[in-house]
Amino acid sequence: MGKLFGTDGVRGIANEEPMTPETVVKLGRAVASLTRRRGERASIVIGKDTRLTGYMLECALTSGICSMGVDVLLVGPLPTPGIAFIIRSLRADAGVVISASHNPFEDNGIKFFSGDGFKLPDEVEARVEELVLSGEIDAIRPRAREVGKAYRIGDAIGRYIEFAKRTIPKGITLKGMRIVVDCAHGAAYKVSPALLRELGAEVVALNVAPDGFNINEGCGSLHPEGMQAAVREHRADVGLAHDGDADRVILADETGALVDGDHVLAMCGLDLKRRGALRGDTVVATVMSNVGLEKALAAHGIRLLRTAVGDRHVLEAMLRGNYNLGGEQSGHVIFLDHNSTGDGIITALQVLFLMQQHGKPLSALRRCMTVYPQVLVNVRVARRTDLKTLPNVKRALAEAEAALDGNGRLLVRFSGTEPVVRVMVEGEEQGRIEGLARSLAAVIEKELGT
């Protein structure tokens, strides 16, 4: 099978390796073997999104974990950040999320969390992988009297709702607000509308009827058009669109215009700075965040620290520097003062709190950041190589940088998941950056194209 863990757990097409019951049983056994404690029964939380294949994988994980003498706490469909919280709330030793996030129904994945609600460190994932692929885990078998039990946790949704509500001041309500929320037929289909209603909002809920197959299908944060149209149709104050496991959110203002993760980082970063609560006067984002975010923060003495693409890299940088705000343009935002992972519901609450606190519509708050035009061109390639070793590409990159003359940004990188080079150019003039991106892409295609 090769390597099991990717950049975000184990992921693949459901019922094909490595996402088969046979391999998932072994994954459960391996994680449980590292969780067991002498003289005391350990426990592992299992949650999932709404994919039909989640039942199959949940049963396989439960079987594997119990076979190692560790108890299982089943919470059913719940957002990934909700499961990270429940692990801490139940004082469990570890947790598992069965979800492929924003991917299509056919995919599924498994993410492991430690007892503190953070994703497993690389070295622990490496040991889990070694136990499975070497066959070592097959020889570790507790006696029948020592096997674990599985328990259904009935109040997980209520616990998480109360936790999320506590992330905004007690006196703040959403009374008088009309909110459209698109749950992508995913893990937030119960939680998000219920929480907003408990806070007093009038809620227009979209895509809250999962059937096991329709998760992310033409809806949610990757397809927010329906949410935007509903905001305009219902004259709502704001729209929210989650992905399948609700660790991210894309918003729309009252006009239906999109508000992405960069805008959220700008608005919330400036607010935390004003309140003296932004640790290190730093916000963490990835290389894909718009240069407009960097300029908006810099104008108020805030540094933007960029990382490689992926929430894992953002979180690692936040923990290293003791920073409390970071995220991605995709709407995956981490408020470390509140949760240990990106949380689409908590992110939405922080923005709604700002609207209520300042008495301003989202269209006004978002103006704290001016978005620079951005062009992204994907070039399919036949091979990977260091682009700086190709004279023609190196020359084209230098010429593009000179053309921007400090009033834009250029990023060229290989995709981590497909045979593609991504060419991203930002600048003040749309036509100019489109021309630069096309020229660069043509040179790369000539050198490496299929």
C-alpha positions as CSV (number, residue, x, y, z in Angstrom):
1,M,0.0,0.0,0.0
2,G,2.9,2.3,0.5
3,K,2.6,5.3,2.8
4,L,-0.7,5.6,4.7
5,F,-0.6,9.2,6.2
6,G,-0.8,12.2,4.0
7,T,-0.8,15.9,4.9
8,D,-4.1,15.5,6.8
9,G,-4.5,12.0,8.1
10,V,-5.3,8.9,6.0
11,R,-7.5,9.6,3.0
12,G,-8.6,7.9,-0.2
13,I,-11.5,6.4,-2.1
14,A,-13.8,4.6,0.3
15,N,-13.6,0.8,0.2
16,E,-10.3,0.9,-1.7
17,E,-6.9,0.8,0.0
18,P,-6.1,2.3,2.4
19,M,-9.7,3.2,3.2
20,T,-10.9,-0.5,3.5
21,P,-12.3,-2.1,6.7
22,E,-9.3,-4.4,6.8
23,T,-6.8,-1.6,7.0
24,V,-8.9,0.6,9.2
25,V,-9.2,-2.2,11.8
26,K,-5.4,-2.2,11.9
27,L,-5.2,1.5,12.2
28,G,-7.6,1.4,15.1
29,R,-5.5,-1.3,16.8
30,A,-2.3,0.6,16.2
31,V,-3.6,3.9,17.7
32,A,-5.2,2.0,20.6
33,S,-1.9,0.2,21.3
34,L,-0.2,3.5,21.8
35,T,-3.0,4.8,23.9
36,R,-3.3,1.9,26.5
37,R,-2.4,2.7,30.1
38,R,-1.3,0.3,32.8
39,G,-3.9,-0.4,35.4
40,E,-6.5,2.1,33.9
41,R,-8.9,1.7,31.0
42,A,-8.2,4.2,28.2
43,S,-10.8,5.6,25.9
44,I,-11.0,7.0,22.3
45,V,-13.7,9.2,20.9
46,I,-15.0,8.4,17.4
47,G,-17.0,11.0,15.4
48,K,-17.8,11.3,11.7
49,D,-19.5,13.3,8.9
50,T,-22.5,12.1,7.0
51,R,-21.0,9.9,4.3
52,L,-22.6,6.5,4.0
53,T,-19.2,4.9,4.2
54,G,-18.7,6.4,7.6
55,Y,-20.8,3.6,9.1
56,M,-18.5,0.9,7.7
57,L,-15.3,2.7,8.8
58,E,-16.8,3.5,12.2
59,C,-17.5,-0.2,12.8
60,A,-14.0,-1.2,11.7
61,L,-12.3,1.4,13.9
62,T,-14.5,0.4,16.9
63,S,-13.6,-3.2,16.4
64,G,-9.9,-2.5,16.2
65,I,-9.8,-0.2,19.2
66,C,-11.9,-2.5,21.4
67,S,-9.7,-5.5,20.5
68,M,-6.8,-3.7,22.1
69,G,-8.5,-3.2,25.4
70,V,-9.5,0.4,24.9
71,D,-13.0,1.8,25.2
72,V,-14.7,3.7,22.4
73,L,-17.0,6.7,22.8
74,L,-19.2,7.2,19.8
75,V,-20.6,10.7,19.1
76,G,-22.0,10.2,15.6
77,P,-22.1,13.0,13.0
78,L,-20.3,16.1,14.5
79,P,-18.0,18.8,13.1
80,T,-14.3,18.0,13.3
81,P,-13.7,20.9,15.7
82,G,-16.6,19.6,17.8
83,I,-14.9,16.3,18.1
84,A,-11.6,18.0,19.1
85,F,-13.6,19.7,21.9
86,I,-15.4,16.5,23.0
87,I,-12.1,14.7,23.4
88,R,-11.2,17.3,26.0
89,S,-14.6,17.5,27.5
90,L,-14.9,13.7,28.1
91,R,-11.2,13.6,29.1
92,A,-10.6,10.9,26.6
93,D,-7.1,9.7,25.7
94,A,-7.4,10.3,21.9
95,G,-10.0,10.8,19.2
96,V,-10.7,9.9,15.6
97,V,-12.6,11.9,12.9
98,I,-14.0,9.9,9.9
99,S,-14.3,12.5,7.2
100,A,-12.9,13.6,3.9
101,S,-13.8,17.2,4.6
102,H,-14.7,19.1,1.4
103,N,-14.0,16.1,-0.9
104,P,-16.7,14.4,-2.9
105,F,-18.8,11.6,-1.4
106,E,-16.7,8.8,-2.9
107,D,-13.7,9.8,-0.7
108,N,-13.3,9.3,3.0
109,G,-10.6,9.8,5.5
110,I,-9.4,9.3,9.0
111,K,-7.8,12.0,11.2
112,F,-6.4,11.1,14.6
113,F,-6.2,13.5,17.6
114,S,-4.4,13.3,20.9
115,G,-6.1,13.8,24.3
116,D,-5.5,17.6,24.1
117,G,-7.5,17.9,20.9
118,F,-4.6,18.5,18.6
119,K,-3.8,16.3,15.6
120,L,-1.3,13.6,16.3
121,P,2.4,14.7,15.9
122,D,4.3,13.4,12.8
123,E,6.4,11.0,14.9
124,V,3.3,9.4,16.4
125,E,1.7,9.0,12.9
126,A,4.9,7.5,11.7
127,R,4.8,4.9,14.5
128,V,1.2,4.1,13.8
129,E,2.1,3.6,10.1
130,E,5.0,1.4,11.1
131,L,2.9,-0.8,13.3
132,V,0.3,-1.4,10.5
133,L,2.6,-1.8,7.5
134,S,5.2,-4.0,9.2
135,G,2.5,-6.4,10.5
136,E,3.8,-5.8,14.1
137,I,0.4,-4.9,15.3
138,D,-1.0,-8.3,14.4
139,A,0.9,-10.0,17.2
140,I,-0.4,-7.7,20.0
141,R,-3.6,-9.3,21.3
142,P,-5.0,-8.7,24.8
143,R,-7.0,-11.5,26.4
144,A,-10.8,-11.8,25.9
145,R,-11.5,-10.4,29.5
146,E,-9.4,-7.3,28.6
147,V,-11.2,-6.1,25.4
148,G,-12.9,-2.7,25.4
149,K,-16.5,-1.6,25.3
150,A,-18.2,0.9,23.0
151,Y,-20.5,3.6,24.4
152,R,-22.8,6.0,22.6
153,I,-22.5,9.6,23.9
154,G,-25.9,11.2,23.5
155,D,-25.2,14.8,24.5
156,A,-22.2,15.6,22.3
157,I,-24.1,18.1,20.2
158,G,-25.5,19.9,23.2
159,R,-22.0,20.0,24.8
160,Y,-20.4,21.5,21.7
161,I,-23.2,24.1,21.2
162,E,-22.7,25.3,24.8
163,F,-18.9,25.4,24.3
164,A,-19.2,27.4,21.1
165,K,-21.6,29.9,22.6
166,R,-19.1,30.6,25.4
167,T,-16.6,31.9,22.8
168,I,-18.5,35.2,22.5
169,P,-19.5,37.5,25.5
170,K,-22.5,36.3,27.5
171,G,-24.5,39.5,26.8
172,I,-24.2,39.2,23.0
173,T,-27.2,37.8,21.2
174,L,-28.1,37.6,17.5
175,K,-31.6,38.9,17.9
176,G,-32.8,40.9,14.9
177,M,-30.4,39.1,12.5
178,R,-31.5,37.0,9.6
179,I,-28.8,34.4,8.8
180,V,-28.6,32.0,5.9
181,V,-26.5,28.9,6.7
182,D,-25.5,26.3,4.2
183,C,-24.4,23.1,5.9
184,A,-23.4,21.1,2.8
185,H,-25.5,18.1,3.9
186,G,-22.5,17.5,6.2
187,A,-21.5,17.2,9.9
188,A,-22.9,20.7,10.9
189,Y,-26.5,20.0,9.6
190,K,-27.9,20.0,13.1
191,V,-25.4,22.0,15.1
192,S,-25.0,25.2,13.2
193,P,-28.7,26.1,12.7
194,A,-29.5,25.0,16.3
195,L,-26.8,27.2,17.7
196,L,-27.7,30.3,15.7
197,R,-31.4,29.9,16.7
198,E,-30.4,29.5,20.4
199,L,-28.6,32.8,20.1
200,G,-31.8,34.5,18.8
201,A,-31.2,34.6,15.1
202,E,-33.8,34.0,12.4
203,V,-32.2,31.2,10.4
204,V,-32.6,30.1,6.8
205,A,-31.1,26.7,6.7
206,L,-29.9,25.2,3.4
207,N,-28.6,21.7,2.6
208,V,-29.5,20.1,6.0
209,A,-30.9,16.8,4.7
210,P,-28.0,14.4,4.3
211,D,-28.8,11.1,2.7
212,G,-25.3,9.6,2.9
213,F,-24.5,10.5,-0.7
214,N,-25.1,14.3,-1.1
215,I,-22.4,15.7,1.1
216,N,-20.7,18.7,-0.6
217,E,-22.6,18.1,-3.8
218,G,-22.9,21.5,-5.5
219,C,-23.2,23.2,-2.1
220,G,-21.2,24.3,0.9
221,S,-18.0,26.4,1.1
222,L,-16.7,25.1,-2.3
223,H,-20.0,26.0,-4.0
224,P,-21.4,29.1,-2.1
225,E,-23.5,30.4,-5.0
226,G,-26.7,29.0,-3.5
227,M,-26.0,30.6,-0.2
228,Q,-25.2,33.9,-1.9
229,A,-28.5,33.8,-3.8
230,A,-30.4,32.9,-0.7
231,V,-28.9,35.9,1.1
232,R,-30.3,38.2,-1.6
233,E,-33.6,36.4,-1.9
234,H,-34.3,36.5,1.9
235,R,-32.7,39.9,2.4
236,A,-30.5,38.3,5.1
237,D,-27.9,40.1,7.1
238,V,-25.2,37.5,6.4
239,G,-24.7,34.1,4.9
240,L,-22.5,31.2,6.1
241,A,-21.3,28.2,4.1
242,H,-19.6,25.2,5.8
243,D,-17.7,22.3,4.2
244,G,-18.5,18.7,4.9
245,D,-16.8,18.5,8.3
246,A,-17.4,22.2,9.2
247,D,-13.9,23.1,10.1
248,R,-14.2,26.0,7.7
249,V,-16.7,28.7,6.7
250,I,-17.1,31.1,3.8
251,L,-19.3,34.1,4.4
252,A,-21.4,36.5,2.3
253,D,-22.3,40.0,3.3
254,E,-25.8,41.4,3.0
255,T,-25.3,42.1,-0.7
256,G,-24.3,38.5,-1.4
257,A,-20.6,39.3,-1.9
258,L,-18.2,36.6,-0.7
259,V,-16.1,37.2,2.4
260,D,-13.3,34.6,2.6
261,G,-10.7,33.6,5.2
262,D,-8.4,36.5,4.4
263,H,-11.1,38.9,5.2
264,V,-11.9,37.1,8.5
265,L,-8.2,37.2,9.5
266,A,-8.1,40.9,8.7
267,M,-11.2,41.8,10.6
268,C,-10.5,39.6,13.6
269,G,-6.8,40.4,13.7
270,L,-7.5,44.1,13.8
271,D,-10.1,43.7,16.5
272,L,-7.8,41.5,18.7
273,K,-5.0,44.1,18.2
274,R,-7.4,46.9,19.4
275,R,-8.2,44.9,22.5
276,G,-4.6,44.1,23.2
277,A,-5.4,40.4,22.7
278,L,-3.4,39.6,19.6
279,R,-0.4,37.6,20.8
280,G,2.9,38.7,19.3
281,D,1.1,41.2,17.1
282,T,1.2,38.5,14.5
283,V,-1.3,36.7,12.3
284,V,-0.3,33.4,10.6
285,A,-1.5,32.6,7.1
286,T,-0.2,30.7,4.1
287,V,1.6,31.7,1.0
288,M,-1.7,31.8,-0.9
289,S,-3.2,34.6,1.2
290,N,-3.8,37.8,-0.7
291,V,-1.2,40.6,-0.4
292,G,-4.1,42.9,0.5
293,L,-4.3,41.0,3.9
294,E,-0.6,41.7,4.5
295,K,-0.9,45.4,3.7
296,A,-4.1,45.8,5.9
297,L,-2.4,44.3,8.9
298,A,0.9,46.1,8.4
299,A,-0.9,49.4,8.4
300,H,-1.8,48.7,12.1
301,G,1.5,47.3,13.1
302,I,0.6,43.6,12.7
303,R,3.0,41.2,11.1
304,L,1.7,38.5,8.7
305,L,3.7,35.3,9.1
306,R,3.3,33.1,6.0
307,T,3.6,29.3,5.9
308,A,3.3,26.5,3.3
309,V,-0.2,25.6,2.2
310,G,-2.2,23.5,4.7
311,D,-3.8,24.0,8.1
312,R,-1.1,21.7,9.7
313,H,1.6,24.2,8.8
314,V,-0.4,27.1,10.0
315,L,-1.1,25.4,13.4
316,E,2.6,24.4,13.8
317,A,3.7,28.0,13.3
318,M,1.1,29.3,15.7
319,L,2.2,26.8,18.4
320,R,5.9,27.6,17.8
321,G,5.4,31.3,18.1
322,N,2.6,31.2,20.7
323,Y,0.3,33.1,18.3
324,N,-3.5,32.9,18.7
325,L,-4.9,33.7,15.2
326,G,-4.1,32.0,11.9
327,G,-5.8,30.5,8.9
328,E,-6.2,30.1,5.2
329,Q,-8.0,31.9,2.4
330,S,-10.4,28.9,2.2
331,G,-12.1,29.9,5.4
332,H,-10.2,27.4,7.6
333,V,-9.4,29.8,10.6
334,I,-7.9,28.8,13.9
335,F,-8.7,30.8,17.1
336,L,-6.3,29.1,19.5
337,D,-7.9,30.9,22.5
338,H,-11.0,28.9,21.8
339,N,-10.2,25.6,20.0
340,S,-7.3,23.4,19.0
341,T,-8.2,23.3,15.3
342,G,-10.0,25.3,12.6
343,D,-13.6,25.7,13.5
344,G,-16.1,27.0,11.0
345,I,-18.8,27.6,13.6
346,I,-16.6,29.5,16.1
347,T,-15.2,31.5,13.2
348,A,-18.7,32.5,12.1
349,L,-19.5,33.5,15.7
350,Q,-16.5,35.8,16.0
351,V,-17.6,37.6,12.8
352,L,-21.2,37.8,14.0
353,F,-19.9,39.2,17.3
354,L,-18.0,41.9,15.5
355,M,-21.1,42.9,13.6
356,Q,-23.2,43.2,16.7
357,Q,-20.4,44.8,18.8
358,H,-19.8,47.6,16.2
359,G,-23.4,47.8,14.9
360,K,-22.1,47.6,11.3
361,P,-23.0,45.4,8.4
362,L,-20.5,42.9,7.1
363,S,-20.0,44.9,3.9
364,A,-18.6,47.8,6.0
365,L,-16.4,45.6,8.2
366,R,-14.8,43.8,5.2
367,R,-13.6,47.2,3.9
368,C,-10.7,47.0,6.3
369,M,-8.9,45.0,3.6
370,T,-8.5,45.8,-0.1
371,V,-8.2,42.7,-2.2
372,Y,-5.5,42.7,-4.8
373,P,-6.5,41.1,-8.1
374,Q,-5.2,37.5,-8.1
375,V,-4.8,35.1,-11.0
376,L,-4.1,31.3,-10.6
377,V,-3.1,29.2,-13.6
378,N,-2.6,25.4,-13.3
379,V,-0.1,23.7,-15.6
380,R,-0.1,19.9,-15.9
381,V,3.4,18.6,-15.9
382,A,5.1,15.3,-16.8
383,R,7.8,15.4,-14.1
384,R,8.8,17.3,-11.0
385,T,12.1,19.2,-10.8
386,D,13.5,22.2,-9.1
387,L,12.2,25.1,-11.3
388,K,15.3,27.2,-10.5
389,T,17.4,24.6,-12.3
390,L,15.6,25.4,-15.6
391,P,17.2,28.4,-17.2
392,N,14.2,29.5,-19.2
393,V,11.9,29.2,-16.2
394,K,14.3,31.0,-14.0
395,R,14.6,33.8,-16.5
396,A,10.8,34.1,-16.9
397,L,10.4,34.3,-13.1
398,A,13.0,37.1,-12.8
399,E,11.3,39.0,-15.6
400,A,7.9,38.7,-14.0
401,E,9.2,39.9,-10.6
402,A,10.8,42.9,-12.3
403,A,7.5,43.7,-14.1
404,L,5.6,43.7,-10.7
405,D,8.2,46.1,-9.4
406,G,7.2,45.5,-5.7
407,N,3.5,46.2,-6.4
408,G,2.4,42.6,-6.4
409,R,3.4,39.1,-5.6
410,L,4.4,36.0,-7.5
411,L,4.2,32.4,-6.3
412,V,5.0,29.3,-8.4
413,R,4.8,25.9,-6.7
414,F,4.1,22.2,-7.4
415,S,0.8,20.9,-6.1
416,G,1.0,18.5,-3.2
417,T,-1.7,16.2,-4.5
418,E,-1.6,16.3,-8.4
419,P,0.9,16.6,-11.2
420,V,0.4,20.3,-11.5
421,V,2.4,23.5,-11.2
422,R,0.4,26.3,-9.8
423,V,1.2,29.8,-11.0
424,M,-0.2,32.6,-8.9
425,V,0.3,36.3,-9.7
426,E,-1.1,39.2,-7.7
427,G,-1.0,42.9,-8.6
428,E,-2.9,46.1,-9.0
429,E,-4.0,45.6,-12.6
430,Q,-6.0,42.6,-13.7
431,G,-5.0,42.6,-17.3
432,R,-1.3,42.9,-16.5
433,I,-1.2,40.0,-14.0
434,E,-3.2,37.8,-16.4
435,G,-0.6,38.4,-19.1
436,L,2.3,37.6,-16.7
437,A,0.6,34.4,-15.4
438,R,-0.1,33.2,-19.0
439,S,3.5,33.9,-20.1
440,L,4.9,32.1,-17.1
441,A,2.6,29.1,-17.6
442,A,3.6,28.8,-21.2
443,V,7.3,28.7,-20.4
444,I,6.7,26.0,-17.7
445,E,4.5,24.0,-20.0
446,K,7.1,24.0,-22.7
447,E,9.8,22.8,-20.2
448,L,7.8,20.3,-18.2
449,G,4.4,19.8,-19.9
450,T,2.8,16.5,-20.7
